[in-house]
Amino acid sequence: MPIAPLKHLFINIFNWAIFRNNLNRRKMKIGKRLNVHQGRVEQLNQLQDKRLYQILYLGIDTKMMNIMEYSHLQKDVSLCRRRNGSALI
């Protein structure tokens, strides 16, 4: 019984296991990224609600006051705009 085919079989099984592991890791990373993005979108929505509240009930447009507050989210704002086709904030 030659050993070569068995050797290749084991190598294939080993490689397949490594491949599956990497694939799952990649999926987890993508999942985490999506969760982070989701969190930022929710944060943006909260800020938007707060601003609307200030305009409607307090009668002040706080756009200038809030710029510092959500400047770090500005990138996500443009992302959301592109996705939804609607202007956020």
N, CA, C and O atoms as a Tinker XYZ file with bonds, in Angstrom:
   356  protein
     1  N      0.848000   -1.209000    0.000000    73     2
     2  CA     0.000000    0.000000    0.000000    64     1     3
     3  C      0.887000    1.264000    0.000000    63     2     4     5
     4  O      1.613000    1.510000    0.963000    81     3
     5  N      0.826000    2.056000   -1.075000    73     3     6
     6  CA     1.648000    3.272000   -1.128000    64     5     7
     7  C      1.144000    4.323000   -0.122000    63     6     8     9
     8  O     -0.052000    4.411000    0.157000    81     7
     9  N      2.063000    5.098000    0.400000    73     7    10
    10  CA     1.704000    6.081000    1.436000    64     9    11
    11  C      1.344000    7.447000    0.829000    63    10    12    13
    12  O      0.649000    8.245000    1.458000    81    11
    13  N      1.815000    7.705000   -0.380000    73    11    14
    14  CA     1.628000    9.031000   -0.990000    64    13    15
    15  C      0.160000    9.485000   -1.020000    63    14    16    17
    16  O     -0.127000   10.601000   -0.588000    81    15
    17  N     -0.787000    8.659000   -1.517000    73    15    18
    18  CA    -2.181000    9.139000   -1.556000    64    17    19
    19  C     -2.723000    9.487000   -0.160000    63    18    20    21
    20  O     -3.456000   10.461000    0.010000    81    19
    21  N     -2.342000    8.666000    0.835000    73    19    22
    22  CA    -2.796000    8.946000    2.203000    64    21    23
    23  C     -2.249000   10.290000    2.677000    63    22    24    25
    24  O     -2.945000   11.084000    3.310000    81    23
    25  N     -0.971000   10.516000    2.345000    73    23    26
    26  CA    -0.338000   11.772000    2.744000    64    25    27
    27  C     -1.111000   12.954000    2.172000    63    26    28    29
    28  O     -1.378000   13.933000    2.869000    81    27
    29  N     -1.467000   12.849000    0.883000    73    27    30
    30  CA    -2.204000   13.943000    0.235000    64    29    31
    31  C     -3.587000   14.113000    0.838000    63    30    32    33
    32  O     -4.080000   15.232000    0.982000    81    31
    33  N     -4.194000   13.024000    1.179000    73    31    34
    34  CA    -5.509000   13.078000    1.808000    64    33    35
    35  C     -5.426000   13.871000    3.124000    63    34    36    37
    36  O     -6.252000   14.744000    3.389000    81    35
    37  N     -4.424000   13.551000    3.930000    73    35    38
    38  CA    -4.262000   14.249000    5.209000    64    37    39
    39  C     -3.962000   15.734000    4.998000    63    38    40    41
    40  O     -4.473000   16.595000    5.714000    81    39
    41  N     -3.119000   16.013000    3.995000    73    39    42
    42  CA    -2.779000   17.415000    3.701000    64    41    43
    43  C     -4.040000   18.169000    3.291000    63    42    44    45
    44  O     -4.258000   19.309000    3.702000    81    43
    45  N     -4.873000   17.511000    2.465000    73    43    46
    46  CA    -6.110000   18.155000    2.016000    64    45    47
    47  C     -7.052000   18.432000    3.185000    63    46    48    49
    48  O     -7.637000   19.510000    3.277000    81    47
    49  N     -7.191000   17.464000    4.064000    73    47    50
    50  CA    -8.070000   17.627000    5.230000    64    49    51
    51  C     -7.556000   18.778000    6.100000    63    50    52    53
    52  O     -8.329000   19.611000    6.575000    81    51
    53  N     -6.246000   18.805000    6.295000    73    51    54
    54  CA    -5.626000   19.835000    7.120000    64    53    55
    55  C     -5.855000   21.225000    6.517000    63    54    56    57
    56  O     -6.231000   22.168000    7.214000    81    55
    57  N     -5.617000   21.329000    5.197000    73    55    58
    58  CA    -5.806000   22.614000    4.512000    64    57    59
    59  C     -7.253000   23.066000    4.571000    63    58    60    61
    60  O     -7.542000   24.249000    4.751000    81    59
    61  N     -8.156000   22.113000    4.418000    73    59    62
    62  CA    -9.587000   22.434000    4.447000    64    61    63
    63  C     -9.975000   22.975000    5.825000    63    62    64    65
    64  O    -10.761000   23.916000    5.933000    81    63
    65  N     -9.412000   22.367000    6.878000    73    63    66
    66  CA    -9.702000   22.813000    8.245000    64    65    67
    67  C     -9.209000   24.249000    8.449000    63    66    68    69
    68  O     -9.904000   25.076000    9.039000    81    67
    69  N     -8.012000   24.529000    7.957000    73    67    70
    70  CA    -7.450000   25.884000    8.083000    64    69    71
    71  C     -8.326000   26.876000    7.320000    63    70    72    73
    72  O     -8.628000   27.963000    7.813000    81    71
    73  N     -8.729000   26.485000    6.110000    73    71    74
    74  CA    -9.552000   27.353000    5.279000    64    73    75
    75  C    -10.872000   27.681000    5.978000    63    74    76    77
    76  O    -11.293000   28.837000    6.007000    81    75
    77  N    -11.523000   26.658000    6.542000    73    75    78
    78  CA   -12.801000   26.868000    7.238000    64    77    79
    79  C    -12.619000   27.826000    8.417000    63    78    80    81
    80  O    -13.438000   28.715000    8.650000    81    79
    81  N    -11.546000   27.626000    9.140000    73    79    82
    82  CA   -11.278000   28.464000   10.304000    64    81    83
    83  C    -11.131000   29.928000    9.889000    63    82    84    85
    84  O    -11.705000   30.823000   10.510000    81    83
    85  N    -10.358000   30.155000    8.834000    73    83    86
    86  CA   -10.156000   31.525000    8.346000    64    85    87
    87  C    -11.460000   32.143000    7.873000    63    86    88    89
    88  O    -11.737000   33.319000    8.106000    81    87
    89  N    -12.259000   31.311000    7.200000    73    87    90
    90  CA   -13.534000   31.783000    6.676000    64    89    91
    91  C    -14.422000   32.248000    7.825000    63    90    92    93
    92  O    -15.029000   33.318000    7.763000    81    91
    93  N    -14.491000   31.429000    8.878000    73    91    94
    94  CA   -15.325000   31.785000   10.031000    64    93    95
    95  C    -14.821000   33.045000   10.709000    63    94    96    97
    96  O    -15.605000   33.889000   11.143000    81    95
    97  N    -13.491000   33.162000   10.794000    73    95    98
    98  CA   -12.922000   34.372000   11.395000    64    97    99
    99  C    -13.311000   35.601000   10.599000    63    98   100   101
   100  O    -13.673000   36.640000   11.150000    81    99
   101  N    -13.225000   35.452000    9.277000    73    99   102
   102  CA   -13.561000   36.582000    8.411000    64   101   103
   103  C    -15.020000   36.974000    8.605000    63   102   104   105
   104  O    -15.353000   38.157000    8.681000    81   103
   105  N    -15.891000   35.958000    8.684000    73   103   106
   106  CA   -17.319000   36.230000    8.889000    64   105   107
   107  C    -17.541000   36.983000   10.190000    63   106   108   109
   108  O    -18.337000   37.919000   10.247000    81   107
   109  N    -16.831000   36.569000   11.235000    73   107   110
   110  CA   -16.984000   37.220000   12.533000    64   109   111
   111  C    -16.551000   38.680000   12.456000    63   110   112   113
   112  O    -17.203000   39.566000   13.007000    81   111
   113  N    -15.435000   38.912000   11.761000    73   111   114
   114  CA   -14.935000   40.289000   11.626000    64   113   115
   115  C    -15.964000   41.154000   10.919000    63   114   116   117
   116  O    -16.244000   42.276000   11.342000    81   115
   117  N    -16.528000   40.618000    9.830000    73   115   118
   118  CA   -17.516000   41.385000    9.064000    64   117   119
   119  C    -18.735000   41.663000    9.945000    63   118   120   121
   120  O    -19.291000   42.761000    9.926000    81   119
   121  N    -19.138000   40.654000   10.712000    73   119   122
   122  CA   -20.271000   40.826000   11.618000    64   121   123
   123  C    -20.018000   41.939000   12.618000    63   122   124   125
   124  O    -20.896000   42.759000   12.884000    81   123
   125  N    -18.804000   41.963000   13.175000    73   123   126
   126  CA   -18.461000   43.003000   14.147000    64   125   127
   127  C    -18.528000   44.376000   13.490000    63   126   128   129
   128  O    -19.044000   45.335000   14.064000    81   127
   129  N    -17.992000   44.447000   12.270000    73   127   130
   130  CA   -17.995000   45.733000   11.563000    64   129   131
   131  C    -19.420000   46.219000   11.354000    63   130   132   133
   132  O    -19.718000   47.397000   11.549000    81   131
   133  N    -20.300000   45.301000   10.955000    73   131   134
   134  CA   -21.695000   45.682000   10.728000    64   133   135
   135  C    -22.332000   46.185000   12.016000    63   134   136   137
   136  O    -23.080000   47.162000   12.012000    81   135
   137  N    -22.024000   45.501000   13.125000    73   135   138
   138  CA   -22.586000   45.922000   14.407000    64   137   139
   139  C    -22.127000   47.320000   14.778000    63   138   140   141
   140  O    -22.909000   48.134000   15.269000    81   139
   141  N    -20.838000   47.593000   14.536000    73   139   142
   142  CA   -20.295000   48.917000   14.843000    64   141   143
   143  C    -21.030000   49.959000   14.015000    63   142   144   145
   144  O    -21.433000   51.003000   14.528000    81   143
   145  N    -21.201000   49.664000   12.722000    73   143   146
   146  CA   -21.876000   50.610000   11.843000    64   145   147
   147  C    -23.305000   50.849000   12.318000    63   146   148   149
   148  O    -23.774000   51.986000   12.357000    81   147
   149  N    -23.994000   49.760000   12.680000    73   147   150
   150  CA   -25.370000   49.845000   13.156000    64   149   151
   151  C    -25.440000   50.777000   14.368000    63   150   152   153
   152  O    -26.323000   51.627000   14.478000    81   151
   153  N    -24.474000   50.585000   15.274000    73   151   154
   154  CA   -24.423000   51.418000   16.473000    64   153   155
   155  C    -24.264000   52.883000   16.135000    63   154   156   157
   156  O    -24.898000   53.739000   16.752000    81   155
   157  N    -23.424000   53.178000   15.164000    73   155   158
   158  CA   -23.190000   54.573000   14.779000    64   157   159
   159  C    -24.433000   55.174000   14.153000    63   158   160   161
   160  O    -24.764000   56.335000   14.391000    81   159
   161  N    -25.118000   54.374000   13.349000    73   159   162
   162  CA   -26.340000   54.875000   12.710000    64   161   163
   163  C    -27.367000   55.202000   13.789000    63   162   164   165
   164  O    -28.047000   56.226000   13.717000    81   163
   165  N    -27.478000   54.319000   14.799000    73   163   166
   166  CA   -28.419000   54.584000   15.889000    64   165   167
   167  C    -28.038000   55.860000   16.632000    63   166   168   169
   168  O    -28.891000   56.669000   16.997000    81   167
   169  N    -26.724000   56.018000   16.848000    73   167   170
   170  CA   -26.235000   57.228000   17.519000    64   169   171
   171  C    -26.647000   58.467000   16.730000    63   170   172   173
   172  O    -27.107000   59.458000   17.297000    81   171
   173  N    -26.472000   58.389000   15.410000    73   171   174
   174  CA   -26.839000   59.506000   14.535000    64   173   175
   175  C    -28.321000   59.804000   14.656000    63   174   176   177
   176  O    -28.723000   60.963000   14.761000    81   175
   177  N    -29.131000   58.760000   14.642000    73   175   178
   178  CA   -30.570000   58.956000   14.719000    64   177   179
   179  C    -30.958000   59.624000   16.028000    63   178   180   181
   180  O    -31.847000   60.476000   16.063000    81   179
   181  N    -30.284000   59.230000   17.104000    73   179   182
   182  CA   -30.571000   59.855000   18.405000    64   181   183
   183  C    -30.231000   61.342000   18.359000    63   182   184   185
   184  O    -30.987000   62.183000   18.848000    81   183
   185  N    -29.076000   61.650000   17.762000    73   183   186
   186  CA   -28.672000   63.061000   17.658000    64   185   187
   187  C    -29.687000   63.839000   16.835000    63   186   188   189
   188  O    -30.043000   64.971000   17.164000    81   187
   189  N    -30.143000   63.212000   15.764000    73   187   190
   190  CA   -31.109000   63.870000   14.887000    64   189   191
   191  C    -32.401000   64.137000   15.646000    63   190   192   193
   192  O    -32.974000   65.222000   15.539000    81   191
   193  N    -32.860000   63.153000   16.412000    73   191   194
   194  CA   -34.084000   63.314000   17.200000    64   193   195
   195  C    -33.923000   64.463000   18.195000    63   194   196   197
   196  O    -34.829000   65.274000   18.387000    81   195
   197  N    -32.748000   64.508000   18.820000    73   195   198
   198  CA   -32.480000   65.531000   19.820000    64   197   199
   199  C    -32.561000   66.913000   19.180000    63   198   200   201
   200  O    -33.126000   67.849000   19.744000    81   199
   201  N    -31.977000   67.014000   17.984000    73   199   202
   202  CA   -31.963000   68.302000   17.300000    64   201   203
   203  C    -33.376000   68.722000   16.910000    63   202   204   205
   204  O    -33.758000   69.881000   17.069000    81   203
   205  N    -34.152000   67.756000   16.394000    73   203   206
   206  CA   -35.534000   68.070000   16.023000    64   205   207
   207  C    -36.312000   68.541000   17.241000    63   206   208   209
   208  O    -37.102000   69.483000   17.172000    81   207
   209  N    -36.070000   67.864000   18.358000    73   207   210
   210  CA   -36.735000   68.248000   19.607000    64   209   211
   211  C    -36.395000   69.692000   19.967000    63   210   212   213
   212  O    -37.261000   70.477000   20.354000    81   211
   213  N    -35.087000   70.026000   19.824000    73   211   214
   214  CA   -34.664000   71.381000   20.174000    64   213   215
   215  C    -35.299000   72.413000   19.254000    63   214   216   217
   216  O    -35.672000   73.501000   19.695000    81   215
   217  N    -35.421000   72.072000   17.980000    73   215   218
   218  CA   -35.999000   73.029000   17.027000    64   217   219
   219  C    -37.491000   73.180000   17.288000    63   218   220   221
   220  O    -38.004000   74.298000   17.343000    81   219
   221  N    -38.188000   72.061000   17.450000    73   219   222
   222  CA   -39.640000   72.108000   17.570000    64   221   223
   223  C    -40.097000   72.691000   18.902000    63   222   224   225
   224  O    -41.001000   73.525000   18.954000    81   223
   225  N    -39.457000   72.236000   19.976000    73   223   226
   226  CA   -39.974000   72.590000   21.300000    64   225   227
   227  C    -39.254000   73.783000   21.921000    63   226   228   229
   228  O    -39.859000   74.563000   22.656000    81   227
   229  N    -37.983000   73.922000   21.630000    73   227   230
   230  CA   -37.259000   75.027000   22.242000    64   229   231
   231  C    -37.127000   76.206000   21.278000    63   230   232   233
   232  O    -36.717000   77.301000   21.664000    81   231
   233  N    -37.488000   75.956000   20.005000    73   231   234
   234  CA   -37.490000   77.035000   19.025000    64   233   235
   235  C    -36.099000   77.508000   18.631000    63   234   236   237
   236  O    -35.937000   78.635000   18.163000    81   235
   237  N    -35.086000   76.653000   18.816000    73   235   238
   238  CA   -33.745000   77.075000   18.391000    64   237   239
   239  C    -33.156000   76.042000   17.441000    63   238   240   241
   240  O    -33.273000   74.835000   17.655000    81   239
   241  N    -32.527000   76.540000   16.397000    73   239   242
   242  CA   -31.833000   75.636000   15.490000    64   241   243
   243  C    -30.408000   75.503000   16.003000    63   242   244   245
   244  O    -29.629000   76.455000   15.965000    81   243
   245  N    -30.082000   74.318000   16.481000    73   243   246
   246  CA   -28.784000   74.141000   17.143000    64   245   247
   247  C    -27.756000   73.512000   16.210000    63   246   248   249
   248  O    -26.797000   72.886000   16.661000    81   247
   249  N    -27.963000   73.685000   14.910000    73   247   250
   250  CA   -27.046000   73.038000   13.969000    64   249   251
   251  C    -25.597000   73.431000   14.266000    63   250   252   253
   252  O    -24.708000   72.581000   14.317000    81   251
   253  N    -25.377000   74.723000   14.460000    73   251   254
   254  CA   -24.015000   75.188000   14.716000    64   253   255
   255  C    -23.504000   74.659000   16.056000    63   254   256   257
   256  O    -22.326000   74.329000   16.195000    81   255
   257  N    -24.392000   74.583000   17.029000    73   255   258
   258  CA   -23.987000   74.108000   18.351000    64   257   259
   259  C    -23.645000   72.621000   18.316000    63   258   260   261
   260  O    -22.773000   72.150000   19.047000    81   259
   261  N    -24.341000   71.903000   17.462000    73   259   262
   262  CA   -24.174000   70.446000   17.446000    64   261   263
   263  C    -23.056000   69.959000   16.542000    63   262   264   265
   264  O    -22.714000   68.777000   16.569000    81   263
   265  N    -22.481000   70.845000   15.743000    73   263   266
   266  CA   -21.473000   70.386000   14.781000    64   265   267
   267  C    -20.343000   69.650000   15.486000    63   266   268   269
   268  O    -19.895000   68.601000   15.022000    81   267
   269  N    -19.881000   70.199000   16.605000    73   267   270
   270  CA   -18.794000   69.540000   17.330000    64   269   271
   271  C    -19.243000   68.174000   17.829000    63   270   272   273
   272  O    -18.474000   67.213000   17.851000    81   271
   273  N    -20.500000   68.118000   18.226000    73   271   274
   274  CA   -21.042000   66.907000   18.833000    64   273   275
   275  C    -21.006000   65.729000   17.865000    63   274   276   277
   276  O    -20.693000   64.604000   18.255000    81   275
   277  N    -21.332000   65.998000   16.590000    73   275   278
   278  CA   -21.324000   64.856000   15.677000    64   277   279
   279  C    -20.324000   64.953000   14.545000    63   278   280   281
   280  O    -20.497000   64.316000   13.506000    81   279
   281  N    -19.274000   65.746000   14.735000    73   279   282
   282  CA   -18.275000   65.844000   13.672000    64   281   283
   283  C    -17.572000   64.509000   13.457000    63   282   284   285
   284  O    -17.184000   64.180000   12.336000    81   283
   285  N    -17.407000   63.731000   14.546000    73   283   286
   286  CA   -16.739000   62.431000   14.407000    64   285   287
   287  C    -17.642000   61.425000   13.706000    63   286   288   289
   288  O    -17.183000   60.357000   13.301000    81   287
   289  N    -18.922000   61.757000   13.559000    73   287   290
   290  CA   -19.836000   60.847000   12.861000    64   289   291
   291  C    -20.071000   61.284000   11.420000    63   290   292   293
   292  O    -20.829000   60.652000   10.684000    81   291
   293  N    -19.408000   62.380000   11.023000    73   291   294
   294  CA   -19.678000   62.964000    9.712000    64   293   295
   295  C    -19.530000   61.950000    8.574000    63   294   296   297
   296  O    -20.312000   61.951000    7.624000    81   295
   297  N    -18.508000   61.080000    8.687000    73   295   298
   298  CA   -18.284000   60.093000    7.627000    64   297   299
   299  C    -19.509000   59.205000    7.474000    63   298   300   301
   300  O    -19.957000   58.922000    6.363000    81   299
   301  N    -20.047000   58.767000    8.620000    73   299   302
   302  CA   -21.208000   57.890000    8.589000    64   301   303
   303  C    -22.436000   58.626000    8.069000    63   302   304   305
   304  O    -23.323000   58.016000    7.472000    81   303
   305  N    -22.488000   59.927000    8.292000    73   303   306
   306  CA   -23.616000   60.697000    7.776000    64   305   307
   307  C    -23.639000   60.572000    6.270000    63   306   308   309
   308  O    -24.684000   60.293000    5.683000    81   307
   309  N    -22.477000   60.779000    5.631000    73   307   310
   310  CA   -22.444000   60.724000    4.171000    64   309   311
   311  C    -22.762000   59.312000    3.691000    63   310   312   313
   312  O    -23.396000   59.132000    2.651000    81   311
   313  N    -22.319000   58.314000    4.451000    73   311   314
   314  CA   -22.626000   56.927000    4.107000    64   313   315
   315  C    -24.125000   56.714000    4.091000    63   314   316   317
   316  O    -24.674000   56.141000    3.150000    81   315
   317  N    -24.787000   57.185000    5.151000    73   315   318
   318  CA   -26.229000   56.993000    5.274000    64   317   319
   319  C    -26.948000   57.739000    4.170000    63   318   320   321
   320  O    -27.918000   57.240000    3.601000    81   319
   321  N    -26.469000   58.940000    3.867000    73   319   322
   322  CA   -27.112000   59.720000    2.812000    64   321   323
   323  C    -27.102000   58.931000    1.516000    63   322   324   325
   324  O    -28.103000   58.837000    0.804000    81   323
   325  N    -25.917000   58.359000    1.232000    73   323   326
   326  CA   -25.785000   57.642000   -0.018000    64   325   327
   327  C    -26.714000   56.428000   -0.047000    63   326   328   329
   328  O    -27.328000   56.122000   -1.069000    81   327
   329  N    -26.801000   55.747000    1.092000    73   327   330
   330  CA   -27.605000   54.523000    1.135000    64   329   331
   331  C    -29.087000   54.802000    1.062000    63   330   332   333
   332  O    -29.813000   54.151000    0.311000    81   331
   333  N    -29.546000   55.785000    1.853000    73   331   334
   334  CA   -30.986000   56.013000    1.967000    64   333   335
   335  C    -31.508000   57.010000    0.946000    63   334   336   337
   336  O    -32.710000   57.096000    0.692000    81   335
   337  N    -30.589000   57.754000    0.375000    73   335   338
   338  CA   -31.014000   58.772000   -0.569000    64   337   339
   339  C    -31.692000   59.936000    0.135000    63   338   340   341
   340  O    -32.248000   60.813000   -0.525000    81   339
   341  N    -31.655000   59.959000    1.458000    73   339   342
   342  CA   -32.283000   61.053000    2.193000    64   341   343
   343  C    -31.224000   61.725000    3.042000    63   342   344   345
   344  O    -30.287000   61.082000    3.515000    81   343
   345  N    -31.383000   63.024000    3.229000    73   343   346
   346  CA   -30.380000   63.753000    4.007000    64   345   347
   347  C    -30.624000   63.534000    5.491000    63   346   348   349
   348  O    -31.725000   63.744000    6.001000    81   347
   349  N    -29.571000   63.109000    6.165000    73   347   350
   350  CA   -29.662000   62.963000    7.619000    64   349   351
   351  C    -29.078000   64.212000    8.244000    63   350   352   353
   352  O    -28.039000   64.706000    7.806000    81   351
   353  N    -29.727000   64.712000    9.243000    73   351   354
   354  CA   -29.287000   65.896000    9.988000    64   353   355
   355  C    -29.186000   67.113000    9.070000    63   354   356
   356  O    -28.829000   68.200000    9.523000    81   355
